């Protein structure tokens, strides 16, 4: 595990791990909790479920979910991977042909900022593996609400299982790192005055481009950092009620 990659081999997995895999040429990652014996509990948007937000990410999410043809269900977990909400499936269905990665907890601020892409680590600490698995099975029975790309997605689910924390429902955004990265990147794009640069002289254009690039990278990193569940304060401890 390191700055460049969180990729691991299956034999290194242990119950309670927050795992993820990339879909659609690394445009989006799907997250879950490894529980035992090749089983993963994860939060999905099924074929018939609305996912909210109306962003272009809706189609990415819908296309990235693990699915089997109706006439060819998985021999291990059946057709469970086509269900809505929190489901339990085998690790092969979860990965859907992708590589396996493990999410990192309790990283330092420097390490967090060195990870250019969100959705791979957090400053927050994980609770015990037993508590993580207990929450995952609780949400498997009780659900985790309505799937929303930006506010309540698979990474939000895994983060909640690991930390017991959830963003207060009244706020605009969720707690997932990849959603924070998307919002931070969108803010950087709006920050760069392309029309001004186009009117500048070549020398001024180059100098301004470098300055804007540095400022944009800084803005992106800061926005990712302040949205991390390990530092934000608009979170509550989830109480599990049977």
VMD Tcl script that draws the C-alpha trace (Angstrom):
set ca {
  {0.00 0.00 0.00}
  {1.34 3.44 -0.81}
  {0.92 6.75 -2.58}
  {0.86 5.23 -6.06}
  {-1.57 2.36 -5.59}
  {-3.76 0.59 -3.02}
  {-3.89 -2.61 -5.06}
  {-3.74 -5.86 -3.07}
  {-4.04 -9.59 -3.66}
  {-7.02 -11.58 -2.45}
  {-4.95 -13.67 -0.07}
  {-4.09 -10.49 1.85}
  {-7.74 -9.64 2.54}
  {-9.12 -9.83 6.06}
  {-12.70 -9.52 7.34}
  {-13.64 -5.89 7.93}
  {-11.55 -4.50 5.07}
  {-13.01 -1.66 3.01}
  {-12.30 -2.69 -0.57}
  {-13.00 -1.15 -3.95}
  {-12.49 -1.65 -7.66}
  {-12.51 0.65 -10.66}
  {-15.07 0.55 -13.44}
  {-15.30 2.02 -16.95}
  {-11.60 2.72 -17.50}
  {-11.08 4.12 -13.98}
  {-13.84 6.72 -14.24}
  {-15.57 5.48 -11.10}
  {-14.89 3.10 -8.23}
  {-17.27 0.73 -6.48}
  {-16.84 0.14 -2.73}
  {-17.81 -2.51 -0.22}
  {-16.94 -4.31 3.01}
  {-15.25 -7.70 2.85}
  {-16.90 -9.86 5.50}
  {-15.71 -13.46 5.20}
  {-15.13 -16.45 2.90}
  {-15.13 -14.44 -0.30}
  {-18.29 -12.48 0.53}
  {-18.68 -8.71 0.18}
  {-21.49 -6.49 1.47}
  {-21.95 -3.41 -0.65}
  {-24.47 -0.70 -1.54}
  {-25.73 -0.69 -5.11}
  {-28.18 1.00 -7.35}
  {-30.23 -1.74 -9.02}
  {-31.74 -1.52 -12.48}
  {-35.05 -0.15 -11.29}
  {-33.89 2.28 -8.62}
  {-33.62 6.03 -9.03}
  {-30.29 7.45 -7.87}
  {-30.96 11.17 -7.71}
  {-28.77 14.21 -8.40}
  {-29.34 14.22 -12.16}
  {-25.61 14.55 -12.85}
  {-23.70 12.89 -15.66}
  {-22.34 10.49 -13.06}
  {-25.75 8.78 -13.01}
  {-24.98 6.94 -16.24}
  {-21.48 6.04 -15.06}
  {-22.87 4.50 -11.88}
  {-25.59 2.61 -13.71}
  {-23.10 1.17 -16.18}
  {-20.51 0.25 -13.57}
  {-22.59 -1.99 -11.35}
  {-21.88 -5.74 -11.38}
  {-24.56 -7.48 -13.37}
  {-25.23 -10.92 -14.83}
  {-27.51 -11.78 -17.77}
  {-30.89 -13.07 -16.64}
  {-30.15 -16.47 -18.19}
  {-26.71 -16.73 -16.59}
  {-26.80 -15.93 -12.86}
  {-23.68 -16.28 -10.74}
  {-23.25 -19.90 -9.58}
  {-22.10 -18.65 -6.15}
  {-24.48 -15.84 -5.18}
  {-27.22 -16.33 -7.78}
  {-28.78 -13.18 -9.16}
  {-28.22 -11.11 -6.01}
  {-26.01 -8.64 -7.85}
  {-29.05 -7.33 -9.74}
  {-30.81 -6.30 -6.51}
  {-31.26 -2.79 -5.13}
  {-29.73 -1.33 -2.00}
  {-27.36 -3.14 0.36}
  {-26.55 -6.63 -0.91}
  {-24.20 -9.50 -0.19}
  {-22.41 -11.06 -3.13}
  {-19.28 -13.02 -3.93}
  {-16.09 -11.10 -4.50}
  {-16.05 -12.02 -8.21}
  {-19.42 -10.34 -8.75}
  {-18.26 -7.36 -6.72}
  {-15.08 -6.92 -8.76}
  {-16.86 -7.60 -12.05}
  {-13.53 -8.35 -13.71}
  {-11.65 -5.43 -12.13}
  {-8.60 -5.37 -9.87}
  {-8.87 -5.37 -6.09}
  {-7.90 -2.33 -3.98}
  {-8.04 -1.65 -0.23}
  {-9.09 1.70 1.23}
  {-6.69 3.19 3.80}
  {-7.71 4.71 7.14}
  {-5.91 6.97 9.58}
  {-3.51 8.40 6.99}
  {-1.55 11.58 7.64}
  {-2.57 14.90 6.02}
  {0.57 14.81 3.86}
  {-0.21 11.30 2.62}
  {-3.84 12.25 1.98}
  {-2.88 15.27 -0.11}
  {-0.29 13.23 -2.00}
  {-3.10 11.02 -3.26}
  {-4.23 13.02 -6.26}
  {-7.40 10.98 -6.62}
  {-10.12 10.86 -3.99}
  {-11.92 7.74 -2.86}
  {-8.77 5.86 -1.83}
  {-8.04 6.91 1.77}
  {-9.21 9.04 4.68}
  {-7.80 10.73 7.76}
  {-10.57 9.11 9.82}
  {-9.78 6.10 11.99}
  {-11.46 2.76 11.50}
  {-13.19 1.04 14.39}
  {-12.62 -2.64 15.20}
  {-13.14 -5.24 12.49}
  {-15.90 -6.82 14.57}
  {-17.81 -3.53 14.77}
  {-17.32 -2.90 11.04}
  {-18.75 -6.31 10.13}
  {-21.61 -5.86 12.61}
  {-22.61 -2.58 10.92}
  {-22.36 -4.09 7.45}
  {-24.73 -6.92 8.36}
  {-27.04 -4.46 10.13}
  {-27.34 -2.36 6.97}
  {-27.81 -5.54 4.96}
  {-30.94 -6.18 7.03}
  {-32.13 -2.60 7.51}
  {-30.92 -0.81 4.37}
  {-28.88 2.35 3.92}
  {-31.46 4.72 2.47}
  {-31.92 5.77 -1.15}
  {-28.86 5.61 -3.39}
  {-27.60 9.05 -4.43}
  {-24.45 9.55 -6.48}
  {-23.18 12.56 -4.55}
  {-24.84 12.23 -1.13}
  {-25.35 8.55 -0.35}
  {-23.29 6.18 -2.47}
  {-21.32 2.95 -2.05}
  {-18.28 4.73 -0.61}
  {-20.48 6.55 1.91}
  {-21.81 3.14 2.96}
  {-18.35 1.63 3.42}
  {-17.09 4.72 5.30}
  {-20.06 4.52 7.65}
  {-19.44 0.82 8.31}
  {-15.78 1.53 9.11}
  {-16.16 4.68 11.23}
  {-19.78 4.74 12.38}
  {-20.02 8.30 11.05}
  {-22.48 9.72 8.56}
  {-22.86 13.23 7.19}
  {-25.87 15.11 8.57}
  {-28.69 14.68 6.01}
  {-29.36 18.42 5.73}
  {-25.96 19.24 4.18}
  {-25.44 19.49 0.43}
  {-22.84 16.77 -0.07}
  {-22.01 13.31 1.21}
  {-18.77 12.09 2.73}
  {-17.30 10.01 -0.09}
  {-13.84 10.95 -1.34}
  {-14.66 10.48 -4.99}
  {-17.71 12.76 -4.75}
  {-15.53 15.37 -3.03}
  {-12.95 15.04 -5.82}
  {-15.62 15.52 -8.47}
  {-16.93 18.65 -6.75}
  {-13.41 20.00 -6.17}
  {-12.46 19.42 -9.81}
  {-15.63 21.15 -10.98}
  {-14.75 24.14 -8.81}
  {-11.26 24.30 -10.29}
  {-12.63 24.28 -13.84}
  {-14.88 27.22 -13.03}
  {-11.95 28.97 -11.38}
  {-9.76 29.11 -14.49}
  {-10.61 32.15 -16.72}
  {-10.01 30.58 -20.13}
  {-11.18 33.61 -22.07}
  {-8.69 35.85 -20.26}
  {-5.83 33.49 -21.02}
  {-6.74 33.37 -24.68}
  {-6.47 37.17 -24.94}
  {-3.07 37.31 -23.26}
  {0.26 37.57 -25.03}
  {2.23 34.31 -25.39}
  {4.59 35.19 -22.52}
  {1.79 36.38 -20.28}
  {-0.22 33.33 -21.27}
  {2.54 30.94 -20.18}
  {3.23 32.76 -16.93}
  {-0.44 33.03 -16.09}
  {-1.03 29.41 -17.04}
  {1.62 28.20 -14.58}
  {0.30 30.44 -11.82}
  {-3.26 29.32 -12.45}
  {-2.20 25.68 -12.54}
  {-0.50 25.96 -9.16}
  {-3.47 27.83 -7.69}
  {-5.91 25.32 -9.17}
  {-4.01 22.35 -7.74}
  {-3.96 24.02 -4.36}
  {-7.68 24.73 -4.50}
  {-8.41 21.15 -5.52}
  {-6.33 19.71 -2.66}
  {-7.79 22.05 -0.04}
  {-11.36 21.30 -1.11}
  {-10.70 17.56 -0.97}
  {-9.13 17.89 2.47}
  {-11.93 19.89 4.09}
  {-14.53 17.46 2.74}
  {-12.82 14.41 4.23}
  {-14.86 12.70 6.93}
  {-11.82 12.69 9.18}
  {-11.81 16.49 9.57}
  {-15.33 17.72 8.84}
  {-17.71 18.40 11.72}
  {-21.10 18.02 10.03}
  {-21.23 14.31 10.87}
  {-23.15 12.26 13.40}
  {-22.53 8.91 15.02}
  {-24.90 6.31 13.61}
  {-26.98 4.51 16.22}
  {-27.97 0.98 15.23}
  {-31.52 0.22 16.34}
  {-32.92 -3.26 15.93}
}
mol new
graphics top color blue
foreach p $ca { graphics top sphere $p radius 0.5 }
foreach p [lrange $ca 0 end-1] q [lrange $ca 1 end] { graphics top cylinder $p $q radius 0.2 }
display resetview
